[in-house]
Amino acid sequence: MLLVVSLAPTLVRSQFLDHGGDETDTDDVHSGRRRRVPVVGAHFEAGGRGIVAARALKDLSAAVRLVCIRGGATGQALTECLEAARIPATFVDSLQPTPITYRVHAREHGGALVREYVDEPPALGGGEMRAVLDVFDDSLTKAGGVLLTGGCAARGVDFLLAELCRVAREQSVPVLFLGAGEALFESRDAPPEWVLCGRADLARSVSDLGRSETRLTTDLFARGCRAVVVSDGPRPVRIITSEGELKLVPPETRDRAGPSPREAMAAMMLLRLTQAWDLQPAVAYGMAIGTAQTQKTLGGRLRMADVEGFYRQIRGVVKNRRSRRD
């Protein structure tokens, strides 16, 4: 069973607008006059960091459990959404309501996402952090791997993520960390075994921490991290290890703005790595499911046939060995 931690879930409200498309409507828009646009459909679903990963694993019939913070009426609605999706979850109750994400889709463009409004996640209090650690510790006894998702601006999250990583590593449970920043360096002696981050996230960490990329990665490898994987949309994915660097070229496809492809990639990477796959094919399989996720405009299940098809398209491996001076 894989354990996914969601410290910043949201209740997602998706609504679908009928924009029309005749010349009169277009003139109204350009003239600056306000007009009412009919809402032709709406629904709620669970979202936020960690939720996409748990859903991807569930879609592909992998055993998964979510550790999730919830609060207020929106937290109860989040619970009902996860139950409807049949995603097993253990909840930590918060005094702060679960934030809401509003997504606006245009029916005339096949349901394409046109706007998104995201509430800021609330800060975590000491009691909430202790409760998360207790639930996490109890859940680790059956876990074969852990996915931690960073990148949340809420106060206290970086410290908590580092502590969760330390607890898992002490119990010899492998950890994949999605993100970058202070959380990677808070726990000096117990970094995650694998890191997946975006190019911009890594560049921000280099700037904020005042170190070169080589120094950052070398420090992680010296403390037990096995690999840092850097994705950058349609550009090649970098696999950085203590021995050097590889680049894998992703499939060429139209991005339909499916939510959080990097999160889906992290989920599949962790699944394959805990099944004793080698690093390169595990990353390639993660790239395949990330590509499949970009095609999910309006939800729906991921299909293994789609993932396999994209996996076969991944091409072009470029190898660079790490120099002794690095």
SEDO-251254 format. One record per residue (C-alpha): residue number from 0; x, z, y; residue in one letter. Coordinates in nm, 3 decimals, padded with zeros to 5 digits, always signed. Layout:
! residues N
NODE:nr:east:up:north:rest
NODE:NUM:X:Z:Y:A $
...
END
This chain:
! residues 326
NODE:nr:east:up:north:rest
NODE:0:+00.000:+00.000:+00.000:M $
NODE:1:+00.124:-00.089:+00.349:L $
NODE:2:+00.062:+00.151:+00.637:L $
NODE:3:-00.009:+00.007:+00.982:V $
NODE:4:-00.011:+00.235:+01.288:V $
NODE:5:-00.229:+00.143:+01.587:S $
NODE:6:-00.164:+00.368:+01.886:L $
NODE:7:-00.343:+00.143:+02.137:A $
NODE:8:-00.652:-00.008:+01.972:P $
NODE:9:-00.928:-00.163:+02.181:T $
NODE:10:-01.289:-00.252:+02.132:L $
NODE:11:-01.308:-00.626:+02.196:V $
NODE:12:-01.623:-00.776:+02.347:R $
NODE:13:-01.622:-01.154:+02.310:S $
NODE:14:-01.885:-01.353:+02.494:Q $
NODE:15:-01.948:-01.727:+02.487:F $
NODE:16:-02.055:-01.912:+02.799:L $
NODE:17:-02.244:-02.239:+02.825:D $
NODE:18:-02.052:-02.412:+03.104:H $
NODE:19:-02.251:-02.732:+03.084:G $
NODE:20:-02.031:-03.018:+03.203:G $
NODE:21:-02.234:-03.264:+03.412:D $
NODE:22:-02.129:-03.380:+03.759:E $
NODE:23:-02.364:-03.141:+03.942:T $
NODE:24:-02.206:-02.839:+03.777:D $
NODE:25:-01.857:-02.964:+03.858:T $
NODE:26:-01.953:-03.019:+04.225:D $
NODE:27:-02.092:-02.666:+04.242:D $
NODE:28:-01.764:-02.523:+04.117:V $
NODE:29:-01.549:-02.720:+04.364:H $
NODE:30:-01.776:-02.637:+04.659:S $
NODE:31:-01.718:-02.267:+04.600:G $
NODE:32:-02.086:-02.182:+04.550:R $
NODE:33:-02.158:-01.917:+04.289:R $
NODE:34:-02.382:-02.011:+04.002:R $
NODE:35:-02.505:-01.827:+03.698:R $
NODE:36:-02.363:-01.939:+03.364:V $
NODE:37:-02.579:-01.855:+03.061:P $
NODE:38:-02.425:-01.633:+02.792:V $
NODE:39:-02.512:-01.802:+02.463:V $
NODE:40:-02.358:-01.543:+02.231:G $
NODE:41:-02.159:-01.220:+02.219:A $
NODE:42:-02.017:-00.981:+01.964:H $
NODE:43:-01.787:-00.680:+01.929:F $
NODE:44:-01.481:-00.652:+01.706:E $
NODE:45:-01.180:-00.426:+01.661:A $
NODE:46:-00.865:-00.534:+01.845:G $
NODE:47:-00.544:-00.411:+01.996:G $
NODE:48:-00.197:-00.352:+01.861:R $
NODE:49:-00.185:-00.314:+01.483:G $
NODE:50:-00.542:-00.432:+01.420:I $
NODE:51:-00.451:-00.801:+01.379:V $
NODE:52:-00.177:-00.708:+01.131:A $
NODE:53:-00.413:-00.494:+00.924:A $
NODE:54:-00.678:-00.768:+00.928:R $
NODE:55:-00.423:-01.032:+00.822:A $
NODE:56:-00.311:-00.820:+00.527:L $
NODE:57:-00.672:-00.758:+00.428:K $
NODE:58:-00.752:-01.131:+00.449:D $
NODE:59:-00.468:-01.202:+00.205:L $
NODE:60:-00.584:-00.929:-00.037:S $
NODE:61:-00.290:-00.696:+00.028:A $
NODE:62:-00.347:-00.320:+00.004:A $
NODE:63:-00.340:-00.178:+00.357:V $
NODE:64:-00.437:+00.137:+00.545:R $
NODE:65:-00.461:+00.175:+00.921:L $
NODE:66:-00.376:+00.491:+01.115:V $
NODE:67:-00.574:+00.456:+01.435:C $
NODE:68:-00.656:+00.653:+01.751:I $
NODE:69:-01.018:+00.648:+01.871:R $
NODE:70:-01.223:+00.820:+02.137:G $
NODE:71:-01.572:+00.833:+02.284:G $
NODE:72:-01.861:+00.594:+02.223:A $
NODE:73:-01.628:+00.294:+02.226:T $
NODE:74:-01.419:+00.465:+01.960:G $
NODE:75:-01.726:+00.503:+01.741:Q $
NODE:76:-01.804:+00.134:+01.789:A $
NODE:77:-01.443:+00.055:+01.694:L $
NODE:78:-01.489:+00.257:+01.375:T $
NODE:79:-01.803:+00.061:+01.287:E $
NODE:80:-01.620:-00.269:+01.345:C $
NODE:81:-01.338:-00.168:+01.112:L $
NODE:82:-01.586:-00.055:+00.849:E $
NODE:83:-01.769:-00.387:+00.874:A $
NODE:84:-01.435:-00.569:+00.829:A $
NODE:85:-01.360:-00.342:+00.528:R $
NODE:86:-01.027:-00.230:+00.669:I $
NODE:87:-00.949:+00.121:+00.537:P $
NODE:88:-00.854:+00.351:+00.822:A $
NODE:89:-00.766:+00.712:+00.893:T $
NODE:90:-00.859:+00.814:+01.246:F $
NODE:91:-00.716:+01.054:+01.500:V $
NODE:92:-00.974:+01.157:+01.760:D $
NODE:93:-00.879:+01.143:+02.125:S $
NODE:94:-01.036:+01.300:+02.433:L $
NODE:95:-00.998:+00.964:+02.610:Q $
NODE:96:-01.239:+00.678:+02.529:P $
NODE:97:-01.105:+00.377:+02.344:T $
NODE:98:-01.039:+00.102:+02.602:P $
NODE:99:-01.230:-00.226:+02.604:I $
NODE:100:-01.096:-00.581:+02.611:T $
NODE:101:-01.329:-00.849:+02.745:Y $
NODE:102:-01.277:-01.205:+02.622:R $
NODE:103:-01.464:-01.502:+02.766:V $
NODE:104:-01.492:-01.821:+02.559:H $
NODE:105:-01.624:-02.161:+02.665:A $
NODE:106:-01.866:-02.314:+02.418:R $
NODE:107:-01.807:-02.667:+02.548:E $
NODE:108:-01.438:-02.646:+02.451:H $
NODE:109:-01.500:-02.540:+02.093:G $
NODE:110:-01.494:-02.171:+02.176:G $
NODE:111:-01.154:-02.175:+02.348:A $
NODE:112:-01.052:-01.854:+02.523:L $
NODE:113:-01.066:-01.902:+02.899:V $
NODE:114:-01.031:-01.545:+03.033:R $
NODE:115:-00.928:-01.204:+02.909:E $
NODE:116:-00.959:-00.865:+03.081:Y $
NODE:117:-00.774:-00.571:+02.925:V $
NODE:118:-00.821:-00.201:+03.004:D $
NODE:119:-00.504:+00.007:+03.031:E $
NODE:120:-00.449:+00.233:+02.727:P $
NODE:121:-00.470:+00.607:+02.799:P $
NODE:122:-00.166:+00.834:+02.783:A $
NODE:123:-00.122:+01.034:+02.464:L $
NODE:124:-00.132:+01.412:+02.485:G $
NODE:125:+00.078:+01.651:+02.279:G $
NODE:126:-00.216:+01.742:+02.053:G $
NODE:127:-00.288:+01.378:+01.981:E $
NODE:128:+00.077:+01.310:+01.898:M $
NODE:129:+00.089:+01.602:+01.655:R $
NODE:130:-00.232:+01.485:+01.490:A $
NODE:131:-00.095:+01.133:+01.447:V $
NODE:132:+00.224:+01.272:+01.291:L $
NODE:133:+00.022:+01.490:+01.050:D $
NODE:134:-00.202:+01.202:+00.939:V $
NODE:135:+00.097:+00.968:+00.912:F $
NODE:136:+00.296:+01.217:+00.703:D $
NODE:137:+00.004:+01.261:+00.463:D $
NODE:138:-00.043:+00.884:+00.431:S $
NODE:139:+00.324:+00.813:+00.357:L $
NODE:140:+00.300:+00.948:+00.003:T $
NODE:141:+00.125:+00.626:-00.108:K $
NODE:142:+00.294:+00.382:+00.131:A $
NODE:143:+00.537:+00.113:+00.021:G $
NODE:144:+00.614:+00.011:+00.379:G $
NODE:145:+00.522:+00.087:+00.740:V $
NODE:146:+00.447:-00.141:+01.035:L $
NODE:147:+00.490:+00.017:+01.379:L $
NODE:148:+00.379:-00.178:+01.685:T $
NODE:149:+00.545:-00.115:+02.020:G $
NODE:150:+00.494:-00.271:+02.361:G $
NODE:151:+00.229:-00.023:+02.474:C $
NODE:152:+00.270:+00.108:+02.829:A $
NODE:153:+00.089:+00.438:+02.763:A $
NODE:154:+00.298:+00.747:+02.834:R $
NODE:155:+00.441:+00.912:+02.522:G $
NODE:156:+00.413:+00.613:+02.289:V $
NODE:157:+00.787:+00.531:+02.271:D $
NODE:158:+00.877:+00.885:+02.172:F $
NODE:159:+00.599:+00.898:+01.911:L $
NODE:160:+00.698:+00.562:+01.760:L $
NODE:161:+01.058:+00.678:+01.725:A $
NODE:162:+00.943:+00.999:+01.558:E $
NODE:163:+00.716:+00.808:+01.317:L $
NODE:164:+01.008:+00.585:+01.227:C $
NODE:165:+01.232:+00.886:+01.164:R $
NODE:166:+00.973:+01.054:+00.940:V $
NODE:167:+00.923:+00.737:+00.734:A $
NODE:168:+01.297:+00.677:+00.692:R $
NODE:169:+01.348:+01.039:+00.584:E $
NODE:170:+01.100:+00.973:+00.302:Q $
NODE:171:+01.275:+00.643:+00.214:S $
NODE:172:+00.978:+00.432:+00.322:V $
NODE:173:+01.096:+00.105:+00.484:P $
NODE:174:+00.981:+00.036:+00.841:V $
NODE:175:+00.931:-00.289:+01.031:L $
NODE:176:+00.908:-00.237:+01.405:F $
NODE:177:+00.723:-00.495:+01.614:L $
NODE:178:+00.850:-00.484:+01.973:G $
NODE:179:+01.159:-00.370:+02.161:A $
NODE:180:+01.254:-00.118:+02.429:G $
NODE:181:+01.323:+00.253:+02.432:E $
NODE:182:+01.139:+00.325:+02.106:A $
NODE:183:+01.419:+00.152:+01.914:L $
NODE:184:+01.679:+00.389:+02.054:F $
NODE:185:+01.491:+00.720:+02.084:E $
NODE:186:+01.565:+00.801:+01.719:S $
NODE:187:+01.939:+00.749:+01.710:R $
NODE:188:+01.998:+00.805:+01.338:D $
NODE:189:+01.688:+00.646:+01.190:A $
NODE:190:+01.614:+00.300:+01.330:P $
NODE:191:+01.366:+00.068:+01.157:P $
NODE:192:+01.505:-00.145:+00.876:E $
NODE:193:+01.374:-00.461:+01.041:W $
NODE:194:+01.281:-00.548:+01.399:V $
NODE:195:+01.061:-00.837:+01.510:L $
NODE:196:+01.035:-00.902:+01.884:C $
NODE:197:+00.971:-01.177:+02.134:G $
NODE:198:+01.250:-01.339:+02.335:R $
NODE:199:+01.112:-01.191:+02.659:A $
NODE:200:+01.089:-00.842:+02.502:D $
NODE:201:+01.452:-00.856:+02.393:L $
NODE:202:+01.566:-00.984:+02.733:A $
NODE:203:+01.377:-00.700:+02.903:R $
NODE:204:+01.544:-00.444:+02.678:S $
NODE:205:+01.886:-00.590:+02.754:V $
NODE:206:+01.811:-00.559:+03.126:S $
NODE:207:+01.651:-00.214:+03.115:D $
NODE:208:+01.914:-00.056:+02.892:L $
NODE:209:+02.210:-00.222:+03.066:G $
NODE:210:+02.369:-00.357:+02.748:R $
NODE:211:+02.439:-00.704:+02.617:S $
NODE:212:+02.229:-00.840:+02.333:E $
NODE:213:+02.532:-00.822:+02.104:T $
NODE:214:+02.590:-00.456:+02.184:R $
NODE:215:+02.224:-00.372:+02.129:L $
NODE:216:+02.205:-00.541:+01.790:T $
NODE:217:+02.546:-00.412:+01.680:T $
NODE:218:+02.433:-00.058:+01.761:D $
NODE:219:+02.118:-00.104:+01.554:L $
NODE:220:+02.310:-00.249:+01.258:F $
NODE:221:+02.562:+00.036:+01.269:A $
NODE:222:+02.275:+00.285:+01.236:R $
NODE:223:+02.110:+00.115:+00.938:G $
NODE:224:+01.893:-00.167:+01.073:C $
NODE:225:+01.916:-00.476:+00.852:R $
NODE:226:+01.794:-00.753:+01.082:A $
NODE:227:+01.654:-00.834:+01.424:V $
NODE:228:+01.418:-01.134:+01.425:V $
NODE:229:+01.338:-01.297:+01.760:V $
NODE:230:+01.043:-01.534:+01.797:S $
NODE:231:+00.967:-01.750:+02.099:D $
NODE:232:+00.644:-01.944:+02.059:G $
NODE:233:+00.707:-02.300:+01.931:P $
NODE:234:+01.086:-02.265:+01.964:R $
NODE:235:+01.316:-02.174:+01.672:P $
NODE:236:+01.303:-01.821:+01.534:V $
NODE:237:+01.636:-01.637:+01.539:R $
NODE:238:+01.733:-01.413:+01.246:I $
NODE:239:+02.019:-01.188:+01.358:I $
NODE:240:+02.210:-00.975:+01.105:T $
NODE:241:+02.548:-00.806:+01.096:S $
NODE:242:+02.686:-01.121:+00.929:E $
NODE:243:+02.563:-01.373:+01.185:G $
NODE:244:+02.256:-01.565:+01.293:E $
NODE:245:+02.019:-01.822:+01.143:L $
NODE:246:+01.752:-02.027:+01.316:K $
NODE:247:+01.432:-02.148:+01.154:L $
NODE:248:+01.224:-02.421:+01.317:V $
NODE:249:+00.847:-02.350:+01.303:P $
NODE:250:+00.580:-02.608:+01.214:P $
NODE:251:+00.462:-02.838:+01.490:E $
NODE:252:+00.095:-02.778:+01.556:T $
NODE:253:-00.148:-02.737:+01.842:R $
NODE:254:-00.175:-02.375:+01.954:D $
NODE:255:-00.545:-02.290:+01.968:R $
NODE:256:-00.478:-01.948:+02.125:A $
NODE:257:-00.556:-01.742:+01.817:G $
NODE:258:-00.485:-01.374:+01.893:P $
NODE:259:-00.149:-01.204:+01.829:S $
NODE:260:+00.033:-01.449:+01.600:P $
NODE:261:+00.350:-01.236:+01.615:R $
NODE:262:+00.155:-00.944:+01.474:E $
NODE:263:+00.034:-01.154:+01.182:A $
NODE:264:+00.395:-01.267:+01.132:M $
NODE:265:+00.513:-00.906:+01.119:A $
NODE:266:+00.249:-00.819:+00.860:A $
NODE:267:+00.353:-01.098:+00.624:M $
NODE:268:+00.724:-01.029:+00.676:M $
NODE:269:+00.674:-00.665:+00.579:L $
NODE:270:+00.463:-00.759:+00.277:L $
NODE:271:+00.725:-01.001:+00.143:R $
NODE:272:+01.023:-00.777:+00.222:L $
NODE:273:+00.865:-00.485:+00.038:T $
NODE:274:+00.811:-00.722:-00.254:Q $
NODE:275:+01.190:-00.767:-00.266:A $
NODE:276:+01.196:-01.116:-00.114:W $
NODE:277:+01.516:-01.226:+00.054:D $
NODE:278:+01.514:-01.208:+00.433:L $
NODE:279:+01.510:-01.580:+00.513:Q $
NODE:280:+01.206:-01.678:+00.299:P $
NODE:281:+01.024:-01.361:+00.408:A $
NODE:282:+01.070:-01.458:+00.774:V $
NODE:283:+00.967:-01.817:+00.698:A $
NODE:284:+00.649:-01.694:+00.531:Y $
NODE:285:+00.583:-01.474:+00.832:G $
NODE:286:+00.624:-01.778:+01.058:M $
NODE:287:+00.371:-01.964:+00.843:A $
NODE:288:+00.103:-01.698:+00.876:I $
NODE:289:+00.178:-01.664:+01.248:G $
NODE:290:+00.116:-02.037:+01.286:T $
NODE:291:-00.206:-02.008:+01.086:A $
NODE:292:-00.313:-01.724:+01.316:Q $
NODE:293:-00.279:-01.948:+01.623:T $
NODE:294:-00.552:-02.169:+01.476:Q $
NODE:295:-00.807:-01.886:+01.463:K $
NODE:296:-00.993:-01.953:+01.787:T $
NODE:297:-01.304:-01.755:+01.695:L $
NODE:298:-01.187:-01.527:+01.420:G $
NODE:299:-01.256:-01.608:+01.058:G $
NODE:300:-01.038:-01.529:+00.760:R $
NODE:301:-00.682:-01.641:+00.708:L $
NODE:302:-00.652:-01.856:+00.399:R $
NODE:303:-00.349:-01.860:+00.172:M $
NODE:304:-00.379:-02.238:+00.137:A $
NODE:305:-00.326:-02.275:+00.514:D $
NODE:306:-00.031:-02.036:+00.507:V $
NODE:307:+00.130:-02.223:+00.216:E $
NODE:308:+00.088:-02.553:+00.398:G $
NODE:309:+00.262:-02.427:+00.711:F $
NODE:310:+00.534:-02.261:+00.499:Y $
NODE:311:+00.628:-02.598:+00.350:R $
NODE:312:+00.668:-02.743:+00.701:Q $
NODE:313:+00.927:-02.493:+00.823:I $
NODE:314:+01.251:-02.683:+00.859:R $
NODE:315:+01.599:-02.699:+01.006:G $
NODE:316:+01.816:-02.398:+00.935:V $
NODE:317:+02.107:-02.356:+01.178:V $
NODE:318:+02.371:-02.098:+01.089:K $
NODE:319:+02.613:-01.921:+01.323:N $
NODE:320:+02.846:-01.657:+01.186:R $
NODE:321:+02.913:-01.348:+01.395:R $
NODE:322:+03.266:-01.355:+01.536:S $
NODE:323:+03.502:-01.063:+01.492:R $
NODE:324:+03.511:-01.014:+01.868:R $
NODE:325:+03.134:-00.940:+01.864:D $
END
